[in-house]
Amino acid sequence: MERCLTLITAIVLLIVISLVVALATVLYNRSTLVTNTPYTAEALQGQQTYVINAPDDAKEGQKMCLTPGCIHTASRVLEYMDQSVDPCDDFYQFTCGNFIKNTNIPDDKSSVTSFSIISDTLQEQLRTMIEEPLKADEPKPFQLTKKLYKACMNKTIIEADGLNTMRQILKQLGGWPALEGSRWNEGDFDWRQSVYKFRTAGYSVDYFIDFSVGIDLDQGSLGLRREFLTKGLNDKLVKAYYDYMVDIAVLFGADRAVASKDLAESLDFEMKLANISLPSEKRRNATALYNPMSIRELQQKFPSIPWLEYINTLLAPDTRVSNEEVIVVSIPKYISDFEALVSRTPKRAQANYVMWRAVASSVSYLSDDLRKRQLDYTTIVTGRTEREARWKECIDISAGSLSIAAGALYVRKFFNEEARQNAKEMVSDIRAEFQDILKKVDWMDDKTRQNALDKARSMSTHIAYPDEMLNDAKLEEFYEGLELDQNQYLRSILNLTLFGTRFSFKRLRQPVNKTDWITHGRPAVVNAFYSAIENSIQFPAGILQGVFFSADRPRYMNYGAIGFVIGHEITHGFDDQGRQFDKEGNLVDWWQEETKKAFVQKAQCIIDQYGNYTVPELKLNLNGINTQGENIADIGGIKESYLAYRKWTGRNGNEPFLPGLKFNGRQMFWISAALTWCSATRVEELRQLVITDEHAPDRYRVIGPLSDMEYFAEDFGCPKGSKMNPVQKCQVW
């Protein structure tokens, strides 16, 4: 028996030695393909592959990471990359080319992105908890989340109810003229009274004049973006919007001829509201939008509206104000133009407009015939041809509407606390790097520089979730007074709106608390935030995973991904809008005049750079003005994170290569940063993004910032004047 075991052991040992020798031979042969030129063509499945030299001091004896985390990371990188592309020509295509080529966008999505991939995982995780049976002894917030999900999933009750509940609500709101025809009484309508009724019913009060705490008055919210409505009915989306309005009215029982005429007049009114609204490009100056006045002064300037009654009715029942209360009017000209517009617009058109807005906001919660027509409209807007699975929609609604309760469920079961500690360390490193940049920029005077440093040091950080979310008593206290009926879906949604509105308005008389846990209690989202009025950055638990972060991979991957996001949010405090607020979040001009001019000049370079990018699928240029804040943050953020990573390696040494990848740590940093923006997007959705979004499309969030970085050009050996190393570069920070 022993001789047999000895023989087996010897055979196994010989096999292992043979495999090691074979692997070493393969690796040696692969390494000899790397020459001293920046790129070497290599045959790989018929494609030309660019192999980037590792620096000489890194090639010899460089370790390779073969942990499961590293192997998984390498697999994803290789899956996404198209190494037939010259990285100095198009780094986005180089990093994301195969992702774009091989990704089929599902019929129920308008795009597939790094964010949406993580969101899909998060949806599945939330589903496992929210679909668990209701238990009588579990905390009320968790019961509420499950009740709303059940209400959403119960299509039998929703279809049986049909339009009955919505018709009752429309009657309470004053009636929809397009539906009632000649029975509708114009004498019963007043736009102010309709706002009061909407407030009581749980609908938005912002369709004529936006009202928020506080107290701020702004231009009304529109059913379609201003950028499209101002083009009139000749625009494809505006025509689709109008057809959608008419068809929904007909599904409610309206006569098509009456609905067509009525809603054409309603749309004309909405287009006029769009025309008196300020475009996004002119809403970036916070000082211009800050016009404080007492209610008494407001009444004198805009006498046709009984302001004290109007504001107190909306704030009821918890808060009352007097004529001496100071409010902020964002755009005084909008209020005066609105007074004139509403005085010459027939009441029927006003009523049709506001009732349509109530119906449009309710369609998602109604029966399938309306939802099918909604999908047809959505297809024109976004290219999405199917609704997502009902459970996904219901998870989004329940977790989004009860974000504190759902977030508490999520972090208790799924969040890895190690991610929080690692993120804290990275925030500290990257914040220190930004402060070093502030000390070194040569265009700032000393006084402004000191103010900037004070603001950077004062910036508060919220990572993953507030600890109060682990306290059932705190959650119960927050949701006290909210009741939901799992047999009344639409009514439950309206109750949630009433609950949220009342909570917001009650805070008017409460002292400002910039560390309030409720404000930062949405951990189950894949996003990050900067708040100018808090001077704070927030990184919810949902983004500390996937392509953005993992504790089981080299730091260059994390600094390139979540580090980029951290730097981005920090820099938002010093972009064209964030820089208008001081360290306490007050709207104060703390910039010396010459330094302010230098900032504007540098920002203009970025505006011009991005404004000259053309999206080939659309033959449209990006809006350099609207996207400047995000672009300043991208360029500054990637630089800060890169320099922080270089200092980390200075303290800890170079990290190992990933298997199958010939890129050193610095090169992998840039690859990781680009990977976060790999996406496939439908043309319809891309058009929406280019015309309306304050973010540049994902491709330009890679080629823009990286082409402005000398560090990137050095790490990849990009010749001066190549596409990724242009002679002229733009940076603010």
N, C-alpha and C positions, 0 to 999 in steps of 0.2 A: 504493500500500500504506500509506504514512504517513498520507494523508488518511483512509483507511478506519479505521485504528487511532485517529486523532484523533476521528472521529465516534463510534466505539464508546465511547471513554473519556468523551466528553461525555454520551452517553446514560446510561451507568452512573452518572456523577456526579449527573445530574438525578434518577435513581431513588433514590440514597442520600439526597439532600437531601429528597426527598418523604417517604421513610420516616421520617427524623429529625423532620420537621415533624409528621407524623401521630402519631408516638410522643409528641412534646412536647404535642400537643393533647390526646391521651388522658390523659396524666399530669396536665395542667393541669385538665382537666375532673374527673378523680377527686379532685384535691386540693381543689377548690372544694366538694366534698360534705362536707368536714370543717368543723364549726361550732365555736362556743365552748362548747357544752354538753358534758358528759362523754361522752355517747353520741349518735350520730346514726343514725337508721334509714336504711337504704339497701337498695333492691331488688336482690336477687342470687338469681336462679333461684327467685323466689317466696318467699325467706326474708328475715326482718328481720335486718340485720347491724349489730352494734355496732362503730363505728369509734372508736378511742381517739385523742384528740388527742395529737400530739407537743408537748412544751413549745415555747413561742414561739421560744426561742433555738435550738431544734434544727430547726424547720421551714424556716427560710430558709437556703438554700444547703446543706442537709444532703445529704451524699453518699450514693449508693446503691452497694452492693457487687454487682458483676455478674460476679465470678469464677465458674468452674464450681462451686467448693466452696460459694459463697454461694447460687447458683441451686439446687443440689441440696438445700441446707439449707432454703431457702424452700419448695421444692416439698414436702418432707416435712412441714414445719410446717403449710402450707395443707391438705395431705391429711388431717392428723390433727384439725385444729381444727373447731369448730362455732361460727362467729361469730354465729349467731342467738341464742346464749345470753349473758345478761348476766354478764360476768366477776365482778361483785360479788355475784352470786347463787350461782353454782356454777362456780368456776374450773376444776375438773376437767372438767366437761362442756364448758366453753368451749374448753379446750385439747385434750381427747381425744374429744370427742363423735363426730366422724366416724370416728375410729379404731374406737371401740366399735361404731358402727352398721354399718360396712363390713367389719369383720373377721369372717370365718367361721373358727371354731376347727376345725382339722383333726380328723378322727375319732381320730387317734393322739395327740392332745394334750388336756390338761385345761384349758389356758389358752394365750393368746398374749400375751407381754409384751415390753417392750424388751429384757429379759435373754434371753428365749428366741429372739428374732430374731437377736441377736448370736451366741448359742450355735449356732444353725443354720448361720451362716456359718463359725463356728469348726469345726464338725463337718465341713463340706465341705473346709476347708483341711487338717485332720488326715487326712481320707480320702485326699487326693492323695499324701500321704507314706507313710501306713501301708499302702496297697495296692500300693506299689511292690514289685517282686520282692525276695526275700531275696538278699542278697549275702554271700558267704563272708567278705569282707574288711571288712564294715562293723562298727562297734562292737557288742558283745554287747547292750547295753541296747536298741538299735534293732531288733536281731534278735528279742529277747524280745517287744517290742511287736507286731511283725509276726506272730510265732508265735501269740500269744494271739488276735489278730484272725482269723487263719486257722482256729484251733481253734473259735472262735465261729461262723465262717461255714460251717464244714463240716457242714451239716445231715445229709448222708448218713451220716457216721460217728456223729453224735449219735443219729439215729433207729435205726440198726442196733444200737447199744448199748442203746437203750431204757432200762429201769430196772435193768439188770444191775449196773452200777457202784454205783448208789445202794443197791441191796439188799445188796451186799457190805459197803458202809460201815455200813449199819444193823446188820448182824450184828456187825461189829467194835465198834460203839458199845454193844452189849448187847441189840439187838433192839427192835422196835416192838410193844408188846403188842396194839395194835389190829389189827395185821397178822398176828401169830402166834397170836392167840386163846388157846386153852387150852394151847398148847405153851410159852407164855412162863412162865419160872420167876421168881416174885417173890423167892425167896431169893438170886438172883444179882444183884439190883439194890441199889445204894446211891447216893444222889444225889451224894455226894462223888466216888465212883469214876467216875460218869458225866461229871462235870466234867473229871476227869483224862483220860478217853478223848477227850473233845471237844477238849481242848488238844492232844493228840497227833495227832488226825486233821485239825486245821485249822479246827475250828468254834469259834464264840464260847464263852467260858467265863462269860458274863455273865447267863445265863438265870435263875439262882437269886440270885446275889449278884454285882453288878458289881465287877470287879477291874481296876485300872489302875495304871500306874506314875505316881507313886509313892512308896510303895504306898498306894492308896486303895481302901476298900471302900464300896460304895454299894448302893442298892436295885437289884434285878434289872431287866434290860431286858425289855420285854413285846412280844408279837406284834401287839398293837393298842394304841393310845394309852389311857392310864389314864382319860382323860376319858370314853371310851366304855365301857370294860370295867366301870367302877363302876356303870353304869346297868343292867347285867344283860342277859339275853336279850330283854327287851322292846325294847331299842334295835335299830334297823334294821341298823346296822353290825355289832353283836355277833352278831345272828342270821345275817347274811351270812358273817361270819367262821367261825361254827360250821358252817354248811352247806358252806363251802369246805373245812374240815378233813375232814369226813366224806367228801366226794366225792373228795378227793385220796387218802385212805386206800383207798377202793373202787377207784380207778384203779390202786393198787399191788397190788390183789388181796384186800383185806380183805372180810369178810362185812359187809354194810351194817348189819345189826342189831347185831353186835358193835361195829363202829366207832361207831355212833350212841351206844351206851351208854357205851363207853370214853371217847370224846372229849367227851361231855357232862360226865363227871367231871373230865377233864383241863381243860376250859374253866372249870369251877367252881374248880379249884385256881388257875388263872391269874387269875381274877377276884378271888380272895382275896389273891393276891400284889399285885394292883392296889390293893386296899383297904387293905393295910398300908403301901403306898408313900405318900410325901409328894406332895401336889399341887404343880404348878408355882408357884402363888402363894406357897407357903411355902419355896421353894428359892432365893429371891432374896437371902437374907441369908447371905453367904459365911462370916461368923463362926459362925453357928449350925451350918453344915455342916462346920466345922473342929473335929474332936474327936480330937486326937492321943493315942495310947497305945502302949505297948510291946506286943509280941506276948504277952509274959508276962501283962500286964494284960488284954489281949484274951481270953486263955484263961480267966482268972479270971471275967471278966464274962459270957462266952458259952461255957460249958464243953462243950457238946455237939459242937463242931466241933474237930478236931485242927488248930489254926491253923498251927503251925509246919510240919507235914507238908503241909497244904493250900497254903500260900503257896510253899514250896520246890518242890513238884511243878509248880506253874504257872510258876515262874520258871526251871525247869530248861531246858536244861543249863548255862546260862552264869552264873547268879547264885544265891547261897545267902545266907540271912539267919539270924540267931540270935534267941533269945527277947528280946534287948534292942533289936532293931530297932523303930524307931518308925514306926507307920503311922497313917493318918488314916481314921477311921470317920465317914462323912458323916452317917448317921442311926442312932445306936445302937439306937433303939427298933425300927427295921426288923429289925435282926439278932435281937433278942430275940423279936419277933413272928414272924419267920421260923422260928426254932428251934421255937416252939410249934406253928406251922402245919404244918411238915414232920413233926413227931412224931405228929400226929393225922391226917395225910393218907395214905391207902393208897399203897403203893409203886407200884402199877399206875398210878394217876393221875399220880404224879410222873414215871414213866417215859414215859407217853403224852405228857405235856406237853413234856418235853425232846426226845423223838424227833420230835414234831411240829415243834418249832422248827427242828431240823436239816433236816427235809424241806422245810419252808416256805422256808428260806433257800437251798435247792438247786433249787427248781422252775424258776427262770429258765434254768438250765443244762441242763435235761433235754428230753425229747421233746415234740412238739407237742401231744399229747393233754392233758398236764398243763398246758402253757403256755396252752392254750385255756381251761381251767377257771380258771386264774389270772387271765386277762383278764376273764372273767365277773365274778369277785370285784372286780377293779380297777375295772370299770365302775360298780359300786354305790358304791365309795369315792370315785372321782374323776370319773366321768362319761365317761371315755375309753373308746371302743367298739372301737378297733383298736390292735394293736401298731404301734409305729413300724417302718419298714423295717428289715430284718435288719441291713443295713450300718450304720445309725445306732446300733442297739443295740450292735453289736460295736465300733464306734468308741468309744462311751461306756465300755464295759467295759475295753477295752484301754488307752485313754488315761486312764481313771480309776484303774485298778489299777496302771498303770505311769506315774504322772503326771509323775515327774521325767524319764523317757526321752521320753515324748510331748511334754512341755513343751519339752525341749531341741530336738526336731525343729521344733516350732512357731516358737520365737523365732528360730531360725537362718534360717528361710525367709520368715516372714511379718511379723515385728514391725518397726514403723517406729521407729527409735531417736529420732527427733525427738519422739515422744510422751513418751518417758521424760524428756527434758530439760524439756519444757513442764510435765509433771506435777510435777517437782521444784520449779520456780518457783512453781507454784500452791500446793503444800504449804507452802512457805516463807511465802507471802503469807497464807494462811488460818490457819496456826499463829500468826503474828504477830498476827492479828486476834483470835484466841481469847485470847491473852495480854493484849491490850488490854482485852478484856471482863472478864477476871479482875481487872485492876487497878481497874475502874470499878464492879463490882457493889457495891451498898451494904449487902448483908446478910452479908458475910463479915468476920470479925475479921482483924486484920493477920497473926497467926501462921498461921492456916489459909490465908489468901491467899498467903503466902510459900511454904508447902508446895505449894499448887496450882500456883503459877508454876514452882517447881522441877520438879514432875512434868511440866508441859507442855513445859518446855525440854528435859527428859531423854528425851522420847518419841522413839524411833528410828523410822526410815522405811525401808520396803522397797518399791521401785517396779519394776514390770515383771518382773524376774527376777534371780536372783543370777548374777554373772559366771561362777561355777564351772560353770554349765550349758553353757558353751561349751567346756569342757575334757573331752575324751573320757576321759582317765585318771581324773578324778574320778567320772564316771558309771560307768565300769567297776568302780571300787573299791566304789561303793555297791551295785551289783547283783551283786557277787561272791557266789557260792554259790546264787544263784537259778537253777533250771532249769525250763523249761516244755516240754511235749510238745504239738505242734500236733494230735496225734491223740487227746489225752486232755483234753477241755475241762474237765470237772468237777474232775479231779485237778489240773489246772493252776491252777484257781481256789483250791483248797484249799492248794496249795503257796505261792501268793501270800499267803494268810492266815498261814500258818506263818512265812513270811519276814518279813512285817510285824510279827507278834507278837514274834518273836525279836529283831528289831531294836529294838523299843520296850523290851523287858524288859532287853536288854543295856545300855541307857543308864542304868539305875538307879545304877550305880556310876561313871558318868562325870560330870565336873563340868558344871554347867549352863552352856550356851553360848547366850546370847540372840541371837546373830547367826549361828547355825548356818545354813549355806546350805540344808541338806536340809529344815529346817523351813519355809523360804520358797520351796521349789522346785516350786510348782504354778502355773506361769504361764498355762497354757491353760484358765483358768476365768474365767467372767464373774461376778465377785464382788469384795468387798473385806472386810478384816478388821481388828479391833482385838484385841490379846492383852493381857489384864490382867497376866499373870505376866511378860510381857516388857516391858510398857508400850511397845508398838510398834504401828504401823499398816502395813498391807500392801495394795498396789494391784497385783494381777497384770496381766500384759500383756493378758490377754483382755478386760479391761474398758476398756482405753484405746483404744476405737474406737467406731464406730457412733454411736448417739444420745448417748453419753457424752462422746466426745472426737474432735476432728479439728483438725489444725493449719491446715486450709484454710477456716476459717470464723471469724467474729468471736469475740472473747474472751467476750462475754456469753453465748454458747451454751455454751462450755466451763465457765465459772464457774457457770452455772446447773445444769449436768449433773454432770460429774465433780467440780466444785468442791463441789457439794452433798454428794456421796459422801465427799469428803475431810473436809469439816467434820463430817459425821456420824460418821466413824470417830474423829476427834480427840475429839469430845464424848463418845464411849463411855467414854473414860478418866475421865469425870466424871459418868456417869449413876448410877443408884441402886446398880448393882453395881460398876462400874469405880471409883467413888470410894472403895471399901473397900480398895483396894490403893495402896501408896505408889509413889514414882518408880522403885523397884527391883523392883516386882512383888511385894512382900511384903504379906501380909494384916495391915495395921497401921492402927489407928484414929488418923489424923492430924488429925481434925476437933475443934475446940473445941465444947463442948456446945451453946451457943446457935446457933452457925453450923449445926450438924448439924440442930437443930430447924427452922431457917429453910429448909434444903434440903428436909427432909421435907414441910414445909408447901407449898413451891412444887411439889414432885413430886406432892403430893396434888391440887393444882389440875389437873395434866395427867391424872392418873388419872381424876378426875371428868369432865373434858372428853371424853376418849375413851370412857369408860364410858357416856356418854350418847349416843354415836353408835349409831343403829340401822341395821342392814343390811336394807333393805326386802325384798329377795328372800327373806330367811330369817326376818325378824321376830325377829332376835337382836341384842342389844347387844354391842359389842366388850368384851373383857376389859381394862379399864384398868390393872389390876395387872400382868398378864403382859406387856403391851405397853409399859409405862412406860419401860423402858430405851431401846427403839428410838424411842419418841416424843420423849423428852428429846433424843436424839441428832439426830433429824430437825429439831426446832425450833431447837436450837443450831447445827446444821450449816448450815442454809439462811441463818441470820442471819450467821454468820461469813463464808460465801462471798460473800454480797451486799455486806457492808461491805468485803471485800477487793477485790471488783470495782470498787466506787466509788472506792477509793484508786487502783486501776490506771488508771481513766479520769482521775483527778486528775493522774496522772503523764504519761499518754499521750494524753489528749483523748478526746472522744466518738467512737464507732465508727459506720460507715455503716449505714444501714437495709438490710434485706433486700428484694429485689424482690417487689412484690405485697403487702407487709406494712407497715402504717402505725404500727408500734410502735417506740418508741425503745429504746435499749440497756438501760435499767433494766427496762422492761416485758418486753423479750425475755428478760432474765435469768429472770424468773418463769415465762414460757412455757416456756423450755428446761427449768427444774427440773420443771415439771409433765409435760412430754413424756416424761421418763424413767420415769414411772409409768403411762403409758397401757397399758391391758391389757383383754383380754376373757377372762372366766373362767367356767367351767361352775359351775352352782349347787352340785353335789356337792363340787367342789374348794373353792369359797368357804366351804362349811360347815366343811370340815376346817381351813381357815385361821383362821376366826373362833374356832373352839373350841379349837384346839391351838397355833396359831402365836404366836410372840413378836413378830411384826410385824403391824401393822394391815394390812388389805387396801389395795391400791394407791390407791384413791380417797381414803382417809382420810389417806394419807401426803402428799396435796396439800392438801386442804381444811383439815386440822388445823393443820399448821405455818404455812401462809400466812395463815390467819385469825387467827393469833397475832402477825402481823407488822404493826406500824404502817407500816413501809416499803412493804409491798405495798399497803396501803390508800391511801397517799399517791400511789404511782406510778400506780394505776388510778383514783384519784378516787372510792373507794368511800365512800358516806355512812356516818356513824357509826350503828351499829345494823343495817346490812345483814348478810346471812349471812356474807360474807367479811370483815366488819369489825365483829365483835361488841363490845359495850361491855367485857365481861370477857375478858381475854386471859391466857394462861398461858405462863410462861417460867421456866426455871431459869437459863439462861445468856443 
